[in-house]
Amino acid sequence: MSLELSKKGLLVKPSSTLAITAKAKELRAKGLDVVGFGAGEPDFNTPDNINATAIKAIQDGFTKYTAAAGTPELRKAISDKFKTVNHLNYEPDQVIVSNGGKHALTNIFEAILNPGDEVIIPTPFWLSYPEIVKLEDGVPVFVRCDASQNYKITPEQLAAACTEKTKAFVLNSPNNPTGMVYSKAELEALAKVIVEKDIYVISDEIYEYLTYDGEQMVSIGSLNDEILAHTITCNGMAKGYAMTGWRIGYTGAPKAVAKVMASIQSHQTSNPNSVAQMASLEAITGPQESVGIMRQEFDRRRLYMFDRISKMPHVSTICPRGAFYVFVDISKALELSYNGKKIETCAEFARILIEEYLTAVIPCADFGFADHIRLSYAISIEQIEKGLNRIEEFLNKLQ
Ligand code: GLU
């Protein structure tokens, strides 16, 4: 057969976070004692009250189609949560429930982009943003944000990157992969540029509950009405409630955007999974204690990770203030040799670690920073200790 496949589809790189995580799982299934610092997936079980609600939903026959943009109850609950927790004024008809955060982002870009529209993505970035933008006919525009600026974009950089083709800017705070959190003052300065340039900001707030050291996520859309009119906020159940597999993400958007997203979704998926929507309603409106308990445990792991990595040779890192990742600069290690051979790339660094030290880490070339790796601390402290011992052993062998 010589039928040509979609040019757009062929351009998309498969997600390396998922590929590395799958590889670690595969090795573990073969009986190997692999430590996985790969995907950012909470190791906790979904809280019991949420599971029980889902089981009841099935038993009650809540297994039919729902409204395409989500059940009215869940959209109302999300609208209430936006207002009370995030100080974002989105009415229920401005809320769209989707099949996970990636689906929410896909629908957002599908609703706002025309071919050639540019989307500014601060670098490093979560690897799926540019791929989703390209799938939706947009052009990712990367702005490098170095360690000296805590990997955060400045208003000057944002303004300089805007052209007449710029449609949107992607903001992710707390950030994957850096763990950095934007302060209110930083967001105010960015908001001014966004309003002045008249572009959308896509604020991905999926790690909102995971902040430390007294840090708190501020929703950029909460700053004033002008910025709210330019803000599309997306979020999801996965990280805060340990619900990765349930696939429920949600968006708050200006009315016109939400309307287009709802139409698109009605053809794409009919509706997000009915049972998972019921579980999400319980997650949002039910007891919130489990969120705090998980956050506390992540915090303990974070401090341990940072302390250990800071003392390791040939690498450096900035203490993360949110999410559950440590972003590690390995540029010095890449100049060294292992067993007489220069390492050169972060992919090679990660390959040696998984194959010879049974430790999975994420090489960050696909995150726009080819001399960094990302370690997720969404695994037990025992696993973290074991994995860090192995990484240290490897680093000690570099010459
Ligand atoms: N967002 C998580 C991560 O960065 C899950 C995997 C993925 O979707 O990339 O690890």
Boltz pocket constraint, residues with backbone or C-beta under 6 A from the ligand:
constraints:
  - pocket:
      binder: B
      contacts: [[A, 15], [A, 17], [A, 18], [A, 38], [A, 39], [A, 40], [A, 41], [A, 126], [A, 128], [A, 176]]
      max_distance: 6.0
